[in-house]
């Protein structure tokens, strides 16, 4: 199975830290289940995770489920196994949100659209309405800048290097909007549905668009961004709605 672990990791586009995390999690999994996978052994592995935090448990199970699917595709397994994770994360408050493991949001997934929606919310604090307004002509990936024009006005937002590959993939073949069907932007509900599917796939079913936006706000506060600067970045008329995050 070790050979398959190496091949599985090599098949993904991962940062060095992500590769190490995958390697560690899958070697741990291999030590528990051995060379022959069965439902009983998967239950044994799941029980072995009982002492770790809910978020770490969800991350490990997500990694293992991706690996199990890979083994099935490679005909190593003649049956598709999957670990059902019913772990509930604690009700999110400001402190909980700050502890979310962002790394799992960047991992390889078949739900690429939902993933990009989540990343734009995490990295830029965008809402579904904002996302529907992103035009490919206003997306400069060379200079890593997004010019976002909405009913609230125009904002120029910096794009992280890590986000560029995800945007390049989504931009290909688009007529006007980054998220569109036959040149027309999708509805807000479509964004919510895409996001929900992706969050469930990585074990964060409890999260929502609003909670991802809160994650961005708290991250910016921890970086020293002032309430006025953040208000302008988010296109708010006033910083009133941000005050609760800046209370000591």
C-alpha positions as CSV (number, residue, x, y, z in Angstrom):
1,X,0.0,0.0,0.0
2,X,3.0,2.3,0.6
3,X,3.6,2.4,-3.2
4,X,0.0,3.5,-3.8
5,X,0.4,6.2,-1.1
6,X,3.4,7.7,-3.0
7,X,1.5,7.5,-6.3
8,X,-1.6,9.0,-4.9
9,X,0.2,12.0,-3.5
10,X,2.2,12.4,-6.7
11,X,-1.1,12.6,-8.6
12,X,-2.1,15.7,-6.8
13,X,-1.0,19.3,-7.0
14,X,0.0,20.0,-3.4
15,X,2.2,22.3,-1.4
16,X,5.2,20.7,0.4
17,X,3.3,21.1,3.7
18,X,0.2,19.4,2.3
19,X,2.3,16.5,0.9
20,X,3.8,15.9,4.3
21,X,0.3,16.0,6.0
22,X,-1.1,13.6,3.4
23,X,2.0,11.3,3.9
24,X,1.7,11.3,7.7
25,X,-2.1,10.7,7.7
26,X,-2.0,7.9,5.1
27,X,1.0,6.1,6.7
28,X,-0.9,6.2,10.0
29,X,-4.0,4.8,8.2
30,X,-1.8,2.0,6.6
31,X,-0.4,1.0,10.0
32,X,-3.9,0.5,11.4
33,X,-5.6,-1.3,8.5
34,X,-2.6,-3.2,7.0
35,X,-2.6,-4.4,3.3
36,X,-6.2,-5.7,3.2
37,X,-8.9,-3.2,3.6
38,X,-12.3,-4.1,5.0
39,X,-15.2,-2.3,6.6
40,X,-14.2,-3.7,10.0
41,X,-10.7,-2.3,9.7
42,X,-12.1,1.1,8.6
43,X,-14.2,1.1,11.8
44,X,-11.1,0.3,13.8
45,X,-9.2,3.2,12.2
46,X,-12.1,5.5,12.8
47,X,-12.1,4.5,16.5
48,X,-8.4,5.2,16.7
49,X,-9.1,8.8,16.0
50,X,-11.4,9.3,19.0
51,X,-8.8,11.1,21.1
52,X,-8.0,13.9,18.6
53,X,-9.9,17.1,18.0
54,X,-13.0,17.1,15.8
55,X,-11.4,19.3,13.1
56,X,-8.3,17.1,12.9
57,X,-10.4,14.0,12.8
58,X,-12.4,15.4,9.9
59,X,-9.2,16.3,8.0
60,X,-7.8,12.8,8.4
61,X,-11.0,11.1,7.3
62,X,-11.3,13.4,4.3
63,X,-7.7,12.4,3.3
64,X,-8.4,8.7,3.7
65,X,-11.7,8.8,1.8
66,X,-9.8,10.5,-1.2
67,X,-7.2,7.8,-1.0
68,X,-9.8,5.0,-0.9
69,X,-11.5,6.4,-4.0
70,X,-8.0,6.5,-5.7
71,X,-7.4,2.8,-4.8
72,X,-10.8,1.9,-6.2
73,X,-10.0,3.8,-9.5
74,X,-6.7,2.0,-9.7
75,X,-8.4,-1.4,-9.2
76,X,-6.5,-2.1,-6.0
77,X,-9.9,-2.4,-4.4
78,X,-12.8,-4.2,-6.1
79,X,-15.3,-2.4,-3.8
80,X,-15.5,1.3,-3.1
81,X,-15.1,1.9,0.6
82,X,-15.8,5.1,2.4
83,X,-15.7,6.2,6.0
84,X,-18.9,7.9,7.1
85,X,-18.0,10.7,9.4
86,X,-20.6,11.9,11.8
87,X,-18.4,14.1,13.9
88,X,-19.9,17.4,14.8
89,X,-17.8,20.5,15.2
90,X,-18.4,22.7,18.2
91,X,-20.8,25.6,17.5
92,X,-18.6,28.2,15.9
93,X,-17.8,31.4,17.7
94,X,-15.1,33.9,16.9
95,X,-12.4,31.8,18.6
96,X,-13.5,28.6,16.9
97,X,-13.5,30.2,13.5
98,X,-9.9,31.4,14.0
99,X,-8.9,27.8,14.5
100,X,-10.2,26.4,11.2
101,X,-7.6,24.5,9.2
102,X,-7.5,26.4,6.0
103,X,-5.2,23.9,4.3
104,X,-8.0,21.4,3.6
105,X,-9.8,24.0,1.5
106,X,-6.9,24.0,-1.0
107,X,-6.6,20.2,-1.4
108,X,-7.5,18.5,-4.7
109,X,-11.2,17.9,-5.1
110,X,-13.7,17.0,-7.8
111,X,-15.9,19.9,-6.6
112,X,-13.6,22.6,-8.1
113,X,-16.4,25.2,-8.5
114,X,-17.6,24.9,-4.9
115,X,-13.9,25.0,-3.8
116,X,-13.2,28.2,-5.6
117,X,-16.3,29.8,-4.1
118,X,-15.2,28.9,-0.6
119,X,-11.6,30.1,-1.2
120,X,-12.9,33.5,-2.5
121,X,-15.0,33.9,0.6
122,X,-12.1,32.9,2.9
123,X,-9.4,35.0,1.2
124,X,-11.4,38.0,0.2
125,X,-14.5,38.0,2.3
126,X,-16.8,38.0,-0.7
127,X,-20.5,37.3,-0.6
128,X,-22.5,35.2,-3.2
129,X,-23.7,38.6,-4.6
130,X,-20.1,39.7,-5.0
131,X,-19.1,36.5,-6.7
132,X,-21.9,36.8,-9.2
133,X,-20.5,40.1,-10.3
134,X,-16.9,38.9,-11.1
135,X,-16.2,39.5,-14.8
136,X,-13.3,37.7,-16.5
137,X,-12.3,41.0,-18.2
138,X,-11.7,42.5,-14.7
139,X,-9.6,39.6,-13.5
140,X,-5.9,40.3,-14.0
141,X,-4.0,37.2,-13.0
142,X,-0.7,38.5,-14.2
143,X,-0.7,41.3,-11.7
144,X,-2.8,39.3,-9.3
145,X,-5.7,41.9,-9.0
146,X,-9.4,41.7,-9.2
147,X,-11.5,44.7,-10.1
148,X,-14.9,44.0,-8.6
149,X,-17.8,46.2,-9.7
150,X,-21.0,45.8,-7.8
151,X,-24.1,48.0,-7.0
152,X,-22.0,49.2,-4.0
153,X,-19.2,50.6,-6.2
154,X,-15.8,49.5,-7.5
155,X,-13.2,47.7,-5.4
156,X,-9.7,46.6,-6.4
157,X,-8.7,43.5,-4.5
158,X,-5.3,41.8,-4.4
159,X,-5.2,38.1,-5.2
160,X,-2.8,35.7,-3.4
161,X,-0.4,33.6,-5.5
162,X,-2.0,30.5,-4.0
163,X,-5.4,31.5,-5.5
164,X,-4.2,32.0,-9.1
165,X,-4.3,28.4,-10.3
166,X,-7.9,28.0,-9.1
167,X,-9.0,31.2,-10.9
168,X,-7.1,30.2,-14.1
169,X,-9.0,26.9,-14.2
170,X,-12.4,28.5,-13.7
171,X,-11.8,31.4,-16.2
172,X,-11.1,29.1,-19.2
173,X,-13.9,29.2,-21.7
174,X,-16.0,31.9,-19.9
175,X,-17.7,34.6,-22.0
176,X,-18.3,37.3,-19.5
177,X,-18.6,36.1,-15.9
178,X,-16.3,33.9,-13.9
179,X,-19.3,31.9,-12.8
180,X,-21.8,31.7,-15.7
181,X,-24.1,29.7,-17.9
182,X,-24.3,30.8,-21.5
183,X,-23.0,34.2,-20.6
184,X,-25.4,34.8,-17.7
185,X,-24.4,35.0,-14.1
186,X,-25.8,32.3,-11.7
187,X,-28.3,33.1,-9.0
188,X,-27.3,33.5,-5.3
189,X,-28.9,30.2,-4.5
190,X,-26.7,28.4,-7.0
191,X,-23.6,29.7,-5.2
192,X,-25.0,28.5,-1.8
193,X,-25.7,25.0,-3.3
194,X,-22.2,24.7,-4.8
195,X,-20.6,25.9,-1.5
196,X,-22.7,23.5,0.6
197,X,-21.6,20.5,-1.5
198,X,-18.0,21.3,-1.2
199,X,-18.1,22.1,2.5
200,X,-19.8,18.7,3.2
201,X,-17.1,16.9,1.2
202,X,-14.3,18.2,3.4
203,X,-16.1,17.7,6.7
204,X,-17.3,21.2,7.4
205,X,-21.0,20.8,6.9
206,X,-21.7,23.2,9.8
207,X,-20.0,26.1,8.0
208,X,-21.9,28.6,5.8
209,X,-21.1,31.6,3.5
210,X,-21.5,33.9,6.5
211,X,-19.2,31.9,8.7
212,X,-16.5,31.8,6.0
213,X,-16.8,35.6,5.7
214,X,-16.4,35.8,9.5
215,X,-13.3,33.7,9.2
216,X,-11.8,36.3,6.8
217,X,-12.7,39.2,9.1
218,X,-11.1,37.5,12.1
219,X,-8.0,36.7,10.1
220,X,-7.6,40.3,8.9
221,X,-8.1,41.6,12.5
222,X,-5.3,39.2,13.7
223,X,-3.1,40.7,11.0
224,X,-3.6,44.2,12.3
225,X,-6.0,45.5,9.7
226,X,-8.0,48.4,11.2
227,X,-11.8,48.3,11.3
228,X,-11.9,51.2,8.9
229,X,-9.5,49.6,6.4
230,X,-11.5,46.3,6.6
231,X,-14.8,48.1,6.1
232,X,-13.5,49.8,2.9
233,X,-12.1,46.5,1.7
234,X,-15.5,44.8,2.1
235,X,-17.3,47.7,0.5
236,X,-19.4,48.5,3.6
237,X,-21.1,51.8,4.0
238,X,-19.9,51.9,7.7
239,X,-17.9,49.8,10.0
240,X,-20.9,49.3,12.4
241,X,-21.3,45.6,11.5
242,X,-17.7,44.9,12.2
243,X,-17.6,46.4,15.7
244,X,-18.5,43.1,17.4
245,X,-15.3,41.5,16.0
246,X,-13.1,44.3,17.2
247,X,-14.3,44.3,20.8
248,X,-11.6,43.1,23.2
